[in-house]
């Protein structure tokens, strides 16, 4: 993944300038990329993909690279727990920052915002 030579922030491959420093990102393939999230930690369980991507976007806005991982992908026979669609992971170095960002974000939402939106999003 490309990273900023000035501050060391990592970005997804579709980003070319550091959001903080405006430095051009340097492409680099870290050996860690081949390891499956060995240094990553779960910071938040999520009820659905919609919420997962919301939180991922909020974290990205704070310069924190996050991964949305669905339990469905690894569940045998599609077994699915209603309350846990998946989880959000961030790099171990950013766990504390990420948790604060997510907590602030969740606290700013209405109490029912994390309920399953699929059920009532089509109500007219
Ligand atoms: Zn930077």
Backbone and ligand atoms as CSV (ligand in chain L), in Angstrom:
chain,resi,resn,atom,element,x,y,z
A,1,UNK,N,N,0.841,-1.187,0.000
A,1,UNK,CA,C,0.000,0.000,0.000
A,1,UNK,C,C,0.882,1.244,0.000
A,2,UNK,N,N,0.437,2.290,-0.700
A,2,UNK,CA,C,1.234,3.522,-0.703
A,2,UNK,C,C,1.241,4.169,0.682
A,3,UNK,N,N,2.331,4.858,0.950
A,3,UNK,CA,C,2.388,5.548,2.230
A,3,UNK,C,C,3.069,6.897,2.050
A,4,UNK,N,N,2.846,7.783,3.012
A,4,UNK,CA,C,3.409,9.128,2.962
A,4,UNK,C,C,4.838,9.106,3.497
A,5,UNK,N,N,5.809,9.573,2.720
A,5,UNK,CA,C,7.198,9.569,3.181
A,5,UNK,C,C,7.435,10.589,4.294
A,6,UNK,N,N,6.511,11.523,4.444
A,6,UNK,CA,C,6.685,12.564,5.459
A,6,UNK,C,C,6.212,12.087,6.839
A,7,UNK,N,N,4.959,11.590,6.901
A,7,UNK,CA,C,4.391,11.233,8.201
A,7,UNK,C,C,4.223,9.723,8.365
A,8,UNK,N,N,4.391,8.972,7.263
A,8,UNK,CA,C,4.310,7.525,7.378
A,8,UNK,C,C,2.913,6.962,7.311
A,9,UNK,N,N,1.898,7.816,7.107
A,9,UNK,CA,C,0.534,7.313,7.021
A,9,UNK,C,C,0.364,6.422,5.801
A,10,UNK,N,N,-0.386,5.363,5.971
A,10,UNK,CA,C,-0.663,4.476,4.849
A,10,UNK,C,C,-2.009,4.829,4.239
A,11,UNK,N,N,-2.097,4.626,2.922
A,11,UNK,CA,C,-3.342,4.932,2.221
A,11,UNK,C,C,-3.718,3.769,1.325
A,12,UNK,N,N,-4.992,3.779,0.917
A,12,UNK,CA,C,-5.418,2.799,-0.069
A,12,UNK,C,C,-4.853,3.197,-1.423
A,13,UNK,N,N,-4.821,2.260,-2.359
A,13,UNK,CA,C,-4.091,2.453,-3.606
A,13,UNK,C,C,-4.710,3.516,-4.509
A,14,UNK,N,N,-5.918,3.968,-4.211
A,14,UNK,CA,C,-6.528,4.992,-5.064
A,14,UNK,C,C,-6.199,6.407,-4.597
A,15,UNK,N,N,-5.387,6.529,-3.566
A,15,UNK,CA,C,-4.973,7.834,-3.053
A,15,UNK,C,C,-3.550,8.109,-3.508
A,16,UNK,N,N,-3.283,9.352,-3.931
A,16,UNK,CA,C,-1.945,9.671,-4.422
A,16,UNK,C,C,-1.268,10.770,-3.622
A,17,UNK,N,N,-2.049,11.516,-2.826
A,17,UNK,CA,C,-1.471,12.567,-2.006
A,17,UNK,C,C,-1.844,12.350,-0.545
A,18,UNK,N,N,-0.894,12.630,0.358
A,18,UNK,CA,C,-1.203,12.529,1.783
A,18,UNK,C,C,-2.200,13.611,2.159
A,19,UNK,N,N,-3.274,13.229,2.844
A,19,UNK,CA,C,-4.314,14.174,3.235
A,19,UNK,C,C,-3.788,15.204,4.225
A,20,UNK,N,N,-2.807,14.837,5.004
A,20,UNK,CA,C,-2.259,15.735,6.029
A,20,UNK,C,C,-1.133,16.604,5.489
A,21,UNK,N,N,-0.192,16.009,4.769
A,21,UNK,CA,C,1.038,16.706,4.372
A,21,UNK,C,C,1.027,17.168,2.921
A,22,UNK,N,N,0.110,16.632,2.116
A,22,UNK,CA,C,0.093,16.908,0.676
A,22,UNK,C,C,1.344,16.387,-0.022
A,23,UNK,N,N,2.055,15.485,0.632
A,23,UNK,CA,C,3.204,14.852,-0.004
A,23,UNK,C,C,2.714,13.769,-0.967
A,24,UNK,N,N,3.477,13.574,-2.036
A,24,UNK,CA,C,3.146,12.464,-2.916
A,24,UNK,C,C,3.449,11.147,-2.230
A,25,UNK,N,N,2.500,10.236,-2.312
A,25,UNK,CA,C,2.678,8.954,-1.646
A,25,UNK,C,C,3.681,8.092,-2.398
A,26,UNK,N,N,4.392,7.292,-1.643
A,26,UNK,CA,C,5.389,6.391,-2.200
A,26,UNK,C,C,4.812,4.980,-2.201
A,27,UNK,N,N,4.807,4.347,-3.373
A,27,UNK,CA,C,4.288,2.975,-3.408
A,27,UNK,C,C,5.226,2.016,-2.688
A,28,UNK,N,N,4.643,1.145,-1.923
A,28,UNK,CA,C,5.472,0.156,-1.238
A,28,UNK,C,C,4.656,-1.093,-0.943
A,29,UNK,N,N,5.244,-2.195,-1.225
A,29,UNK,CA,C,4.578,-3.448,-0.883
A,29,UNK,C,C,5.241,-4.005,0.354
A,30,UNK,N,N,4.564,-3.846,1.443
A,30,UNK,CA,C,5.115,-4.347,2.695
A,30,UNK,C,C,4.954,-5.859,2.760
A,31,UNK,N,N,5.910,-6.528,3.345
A,31,UNK,CA,C,5.788,-7.986,3.534
A,31,UNK,C,C,4.539,-8.324,4.334
A,32,UNK,N,N,4.129,-7.395,5.195
A,32,UNK,CA,C,2.963,-7.644,6.043
A,32,UNK,C,C,1.688,-7.832,5.235
A,33,UNK,N,N,1.691,-7.309,3.989
A,33,UNK,CA,C,0.501,-7.417,3.165
A,33,UNK,C,C,0.116,-8.871,2.895
A,34,UNK,N,N,1.102,-9.730,2.925
A,34,UNK,CA,C,0.825,-11.126,2.650
A,34,UNK,C,C,0.386,-11.872,3.909
A,35,UNK,N,N,0.609,-11.255,5.040
A,35,UNK,CA,C,0.166,-11.852,6.297
A,35,UNK,C,C,-1.257,-11.401,6.570
A,36,UNK,N,N,-2.078,-12.293,7.030
A,36,UNK,CA,C,-3.480,-11.957,7.165
A,36,UNK,C,C,-3.776,-11.210,8.470
A,37,UNK,N,N,-3.616,-9.908,8.423
A,37,UNK,CA,C,-3.992,-9.021,9.521
A,37,UNK,C,C,-3.419,-9.476,10.861
A,38,UNK,N,N,-2.147,-9.824,10.822
A,38,UNK,CA,C,-1.528,-10.365,12.018
A,38,UNK,C,C,-1.413,-9.320,13.123
A,39,UNK,N,N,-1.193,-8.066,12.685
A,39,UNK,CA,C,-1.045,-6.994,13.666
A,39,UNK,C,C,-2.314,-6.167,13.792
A,40,UNK,N,N,-3.417,-6.708,13.338
A,40,UNK,CA,C,-4.667,-5.963,13.360
A,40,UNK,C,C,-5.539,-6.477,14.495
A,41,UNK,N,N,-6.303,-5.537,15.036
A,41,UNK,CA,C,-7.168,-5.911,16.150
A,41,UNK,C,C,-8.596,-5.469,15.870
A,42,UNK,N,N,-9.533,-6.272,16.359
A,42,UNK,CA,C,-10.941,-5.925,16.246
A,42,UNK,C,C,-11.252,-4.811,17.232
A,43,UNK,N,N,-11.863,-3.745,16.759
A,43,UNK,CA,C,-12.219,-2.649,17.664
A,43,UNK,C,C,-13.723,-2.504,17.823
A,44,UNK,N,N,-14.485,-3.105,16.903
A,44,UNK,CA,C,-15.929,-2.876,16.960
A,44,UNK,C,C,-16.665,-3.987,16.232
A,45,UNK,N,N,-17.662,-4.560,16.887
A,45,UNK,CA,C,-18.561,-5.462,16.184
A,45,UNK,C,C,-19.585,-4.626,15.443
A,46,UNK,N,N,-19.994,-5.083,14.269
A,46,UNK,CA,C,-20.951,-4.311,13.482
A,46,UNK,C,C,-22.140,-5.191,13.094
A,47,UNK,N,N,-23.345,-4.581,13.073
A,47,UNK,CA,C,-24.567,-5.352,12.800
A,47,UNK,C,C,-24.802,-5.612,11.324
A,48,UNK,N,N,-24.215,-4.812,10.441
A,48,UNK,CA,C,-24.410,-5.027,9.005
A,48,UNK,C,C,-23.322,-4.300,8.222
A,49,UNK,N,N,-23.279,-4.588,6.921
A,49,UNK,CA,C,-22.224,-4.027,6.085
A,49,UNK,C,C,-22.344,-2.510,5.963
A,50,UNK,N,N,-23.574,-2.013,5.964
A,50,UNK,CA,C,-23.804,-0.579,5.852
A,50,UNK,C,C,-23.096,0.181,6.973
A,51,UNK,N,N,-23.302,-0.287,8.193
A,51,UNK,CA,C,-22.671,0.349,9.343
A,51,UNK,C,C,-21.148,0.185,9.273
A,52,UNK,N,N,-20.715,-0.985,8.831
A,52,UNK,CA,C,-19.286,-1.228,8.715
A,52,UNK,C,C,-18.609,-0.240,7.794
A,53,UNK,N,N,-19.231,0.000,6.646
A,53,UNK,CA,C,-18.641,0.931,5.694
A,53,UNK,C,C,-18.728,2.371,6.185
A,54,UNK,N,N,-19.785,2.685,6.923
A,54,UNK,CA,C,-19.895,4.011,7.529
A,54,UNK,C,C,-18.717,4.265,8.462
A,55,UNK,N,N,-18.482,3.295,9.345
A,55,UNK,CA,C,-17.419,3.448,10.336
A,55,UNK,C,C,-16.058,3.474,9.651
A,56,UNK,N,N,-15.902,2.633,8.646
A,56,UNK,CA,C,-14.650,2.622,7.900
A,56,UNK,C,C,-14.386,3.993,7.278
A,57,UNK,N,N,-15.446,4.605,6.746
A,57,UNK,CA,C,-15.305,5.928,6.140
A,57,UNK,C,C,-14.932,6.987,7.157
A,58,UNK,N,N,-15.543,6.903,8.338
A,58,UNK,CA,C,-15.234,7.859,9.404
A,58,UNK,C,C,-13.775,7.714,9.830
A,59,UNK,N,N,-13.315,6.484,9.975
A,59,UNK,CA,C,-11.928,6.227,10.353
A,59,UNK,C,C,-10.975,6.731,9.271
A,60,UNK,N,N,-11.338,6.508,8.016
A,60,UNK,CA,C,-10.480,6.971,6.915
A,60,UNK,C,C,-10.341,8.485,6.959
A,61,UNK,N,N,-11.437,9.156,7.350
A,61,UNK,CA,C,-11.392,10.610,7.466
A,61,UNK,C,C,-10.444,11.074,8.541
A,62,UNK,N,N,-10.161,10.189,9.499
A,62,UNK,CA,C,-9.223,10.509,10.571
A,62,UNK,C,C,-7.837,9.963,10.270
A,63,UNK,N,N,-7.656,9.459,9.065
A,63,UNK,CA,C,-6.339,8.948,8.673
A,63,UNK,C,C,-6.049,7.553,9.197
A,64,UNK,N,N,-7.118,6.842,9.595
A,64,UNK,CA,C,-6.953,5.494,10.124
A,64,UNK,C,C,-7.462,4.483,9.106
A,65,UNK,N,N,-6.585,3.603,8.709
A,65,UNK,CA,C,-6.951,2.573,7.748
A,65,UNK,C,C,-7.678,1.441,8.468
A,66,UNK,N,N,-8.869,1.133,8.010
A,66,UNK,CA,C,-9.665,0.109,8.685
A,66,UNK,C,C,-10.109,-0.958,7.690
A,67,UNK,N,N,-10.379,-2.136,8.223
A,67,UNK,CA,C,-10.846,-3.247,7.409
A,67,UNK,C,C,-12.194,-3.712,7.946
A,68,UNK,N,N,-13.154,-3.870,7.040
A,68,UNK,CA,C,-14.445,-4.448,7.412
A,68,UNK,C,C,-14.403,-5.920,7.071
A,69,UNK,N,N,-14.544,-6.761,8.079
A,69,UNK,CA,C,-14.482,-8.200,7.852
A,69,UNK,C,C,-15.800,-8.854,8.254
A,70,UNK,N,N,-16.394,-9.522,7.304
A,70,UNK,CA,C,-17.692,-10.142,7.555
A,70,UNK,C,C,-17.521,-11.549,8.108
A,71,UNK,N,N,-18.315,-11.865,9.113
A,71,UNK,CA,C,-18.335,-13.237,9.613
A,71,UNK,C,C,-18.930,-14.185,8.579
A,72,UNK,N,N,-19.776,-13.613,7.706
A,72,UNK,CA,C,-20.466,-14.446,6.719
A,72,UNK,C,C,-19.489,-15.165,5.808
A,73,UNK,N,N,-18.388,-14.450,5.489
A,73,UNK,CA,C,-17.437,-14.993,4.533
A,73,UNK,C,C,-16.851,-16.313,5.026
A,74,UNK,N,N,-16.586,-16.360,6.319
A,74,UNK,CA,C,-15.932,-17.544,6.845
A,74,UNK,C,C,-16.913,-18.537,7.459
A,75,UNK,N,N,-18.186,-18.120,7.580
A,75,UNK,CA,C,-19.149,-18.995,8.243
A,75,UNK,C,C,-19.503,-20.196,7.365
A,76,UNK,N,N,-19.403,-21.338,7.899
A,76,UNK,CA,C,-19.759,-22.544,7.156
A,76,UNK,C,C,-21.263,-22.587,6.940
A,77,UNK,N,N,-21.663,-22.857,5.695
A,77,UNK,CA,C,-23.085,-22.993,5.404
A,77,UNK,C,C,-23.874,-21.722,5.610
A,78,UNK,N,N,-23.215,-20.577,5.639
A,78,UNK,CA,C,-23.917,-19.311,5.751
A,78,UNK,C,C,-24.553,-19.062,7.094
A,79,UNK,N,N,-24.064,-19.714,8.104
A,79,UNK,CA,C,-24.601,-19.476,9.447
A,79,UNK,C,C,-24.340,-18.035,9.847
A,80,UNK,N,N,-25.346,-17.389,10.360
A,80,UNK,CA,C,-25.230,-15.965,10.608
A,80,UNK,C,C,-25.907,-15.578,11.916
A,81,UNK,N,N,-25.167,-14.860,12.731
A,81,UNK,CA,C,-25.750,-14.327,13.956
A,81,UNK,C,C,-26.350,-12.963,13.652
A,82,UNK,N,N,-27.580,-12.757,14.052
A,82,UNK,CA,C,-28.264,-11.516,13.714
A,82,UNK,C,C,-27.573,-10.291,14.295
A,83,UNK,N,N,-27.003,-10.448,15.461
A,83,UNK,CA,C,-26.452,-9.272,16.135
A,83,UNK,C,C,-25.028,-8.970,15.718
A,84,UNK,N,N,-24.388,-9.896,15.044
A,84,UNK,CA,C,-23.000,-9.679,14.653
A,84,UNK,C,C,-22.799,-10.053,13.202
A,85,UNK,N,N,-22.914,-9.055,12.350
A,85,UNK,CA,C,-22.656,-9.324,10.937
A,85,UNK,C,C,-21.151,-9.471,10.691
A,86,UNK,N,N,-20.404,-8.681,11.406
A,86,UNK,CA,C,-18.964,-8.702,11.177
A,86,UNK,C,C,-18.248,-7.817,12.180
A,87,UNK,N,N,-17.068,-7.372,11.785
A,87,UNK,CA,C,-16.270,-6.590,12.714
A,87,UNK,C,C,-15.348,-5.642,11.967
A,88,UNK,N,N,-14.919,-4.625,12.696
A,88,UNK,CA,C,-13.986,-3.643,12.153
A,88,UNK,C,C,-12.611,-3.897,12.759
A,89,UNK,N,N,-11.597,-3.937,11.887
A,89,UNK,CA,C,-10.227,-4.110,12.363
A,89,UNK,C,C,-9.389,-2.896,11.986
A,90,UNK,N,N,-8.475,-2.541,12.870
A,90,UNK,CA,C,-7.485,-1.522,12.537
A,90,UNK,C,C,-6.121,-2.048,12.961
A,91,UNK,N,N,-5.086,-1.387,12.475
A,91,UNK,CA,C,-3.742,-1.807,12.847
A,91,UNK,C,C,-3.527,-1.595,14.343
A,92,UNK,N,N,-2.752,-2.473,14.930
A,92,UNK,CA,C,-2.551,-2.443,16.374
A,92,UNK,C,C,-2.061,-1.086,16.854
A,93,UNK,N,N,-1.269,-0.404,16.038
A,93,UNK,CA,C,-0.745,0.908,16.419
A,93,UNK,C,C,-1.852,1.945,16.574
A,94,UNK,N,N,-2.985,1.700,15.942
A,94,UNK,CA,C,-4.031,2.726,15.880
A,94,UNK,C,C,-5.294,2.340,16.636
A,95,UNK,N,N,-5.202,1.291,17.429
A,95,UNK,CA,C,-6.386,0.789,18.125
A,95,UNK,C,C,-6.987,1.855,19.037
A,96,UNK,N,N,-6.140,2.500,19.833
A,96,UNK,CA,C,-6.663,3.479,20.786
A,96,UNK,C,C,-7.323,4.658,20.067
A,97,UNK,N,N,-6.636,5.202,19.066
A,97,UNK,CA,C,-7.208,6.313,18.301
A,97,UNK,C,C,-8.513,5.905,17.642
A,98,UNK,N,N,-8.489,4.717,17.033
A,98,UNK,CA,C,-9.657,4.259,16.290
A,98,UNK,C,C,-10.861,4.074,17.219
A,99,UNK,N,N,-10.602,3.516,18.402
A,99,UNK,CA,C,-11.712,3.304,19.340
A,99,UNK,C,C,-12.341,4.633,19.749
A,100,UNK,N,N,-11.498,5.642,19.970
A,100,UNK,CA,C,-12.024,6.953,20.344
A,100,UNK,C,C,-12.863,7.535,19.218
A,101,UNK,N,N,-12.363,7.413,17.989
A,101,UNK,CA,C,-13.090,7.940,16.830
A,101,UNK,C,C,-14.440,7.249,16.703
A,102,UNK,N,N,-14.436,5.916,16.820
A,102,UNK,CA,C,-15.669,5.148,16.658
A,102,UNK,C,C,-16.654,5.468,17.777
A,103,UNK,N,N,-16.143,5.567,19.003
A,103,UNK,CA,C,-17.035,5.871,20.130
A,103,UNK,C,C,-17.671,7.239,19.965
A,104,UNK,N,N,-16.862,8.223,19.556
A,104,UNK,CA,C,-17.403,9.562,19.332
A,104,UNK,C,C,-18.453,9.536,18.237
A,105,UNK,N,N,-18.149,8.765,17.188
A,105,UNK,CA,C,-19.073,8.691,16.063
A,105,UNK,C,C,-20.382,8.034,16.477
A,106,UNK,N,N,-20.269,6.899,17.169
A,106,UNK,CA,C,-21.473,6.176,17.582
A,106,UNK,C,C,-22.292,7.015,18.551
A,107,UNK,N,N,-21.607,7.766,19.405
A,107,UNK,CA,C,-22.311,8.595,20.380
A,107,UNK,C,C,-23.077,9.718,19.704
A,108,UNK,N,N,-22.630,10.103,18.500
A,108,UNK,CA,C,-23.273,11.203,17.787
A,108,UNK,C,C,-24.509,10.744,17.021
A,109,UNK,N,N,-24.691,9.428,16.943
A,109,UNK,CA,C,-25.823,8.892,16.195
A,109,UNK,C,C,-27.057,8.784,17.066
A,110,UNK,N,N,-28.241,8.845,16.445
A,110,UNK,CA,C,-29.474,8.543,17.186
A,110,UNK,C,C,-29.411,7.122,17.736
A,111,UNK,N,N,-30.128,6.883,18.812
A,111,UNK,CA,C,-30.026,5.601,19.511
A,111,UNK,C,C,-30.361,4.415,18.604
A,112,UNK,N,N,-31.266,4.640,17.641
A,112,UNK,CA,C,-31.703,3.513,16.811
A,112,UNK,C,C,-30.935,3.427,15.494
A,113,UNK,N,N,-29.877,4.197,15.350
A,113,UNK,CA,C,-29.183,4.263,14.066
A,113,UNK,C,C,-28.490,2.961,13.703
A,114,UNK,N,N,-28.161,2.184,14.706
A,114,UNK,CA,C,-27.447,0.942,14.426
A,114,UNK,C,C,-28.382,-0.240,14.270
A,115,UNK,N,N,-29.698,0.016,14.332
A,115,UNK,CA,C,-30.638,-1.058,14.045
A,115,UNK,C,C,-30.548,-1.397,12.563
A,116,UNK,N,N,-31.040,-2.546,12.225
A,116,UNK,CA,C,-30.978,-2.989,10.837
A,116,UNK,C,C,-31.801,-2.067,9.949
A,117,UNK,N,N,-31.138,-1.388,9.016
A,117,UNK,CA,C,-31.834,-0.416,8.178
A,117,UNK,C,C,-32.544,-1.058,6.999
A,118,UNK,N,N,-32.189,-2.269,6.710
A,118,UNK,CA,C,-32.794,-2.912,5.547
A,118,UNK,C,C,-34.306,-3.017,5.705
A,119,UNK,N,N,-34.740,-3.178,6.948
A,119,UNK,CA,C,-36.143,-3.460,7.215
A,119,UNK,C,C,-37.035,-2.267,6.921
A,120,UNK,N,N,-36.562,-1.051,7.193
A,120,UNK,CA,C,-37.474,0.078,7.083
A,120,UNK,C,C,-37.010,1.144,6.093
A,121,UNK,N,N,-35.957,0.849,5.333
A,121,UNK,CA,C,-35.435,1.889,4.457
A,121,UNK,C,C,-36.356,2.157,3.271
A,122,UNK,N,N,-37.276,1.230,2.987
A,122,UNK,CA,C,-38.123,1.398,1.813
A,122,UNK,C,C,-39.489,1.969,2.185
A,123,UNK,N,N,-39.670,2.279,3.445
A,123,UNK,CA,C,-40.983,2.797,3.870
A,123,UNK,C,C,-41.224,4.180,3.247
A,124,UNK,N,N,-42.399,4.346,2.670
A,124,UNK,CA,C,-42.735,5.627,2.049
A,124,UNK,C,C,-43.772,6.357,2.897
L,1,ZN,ZN,ZN,1.725,12.662,5.471
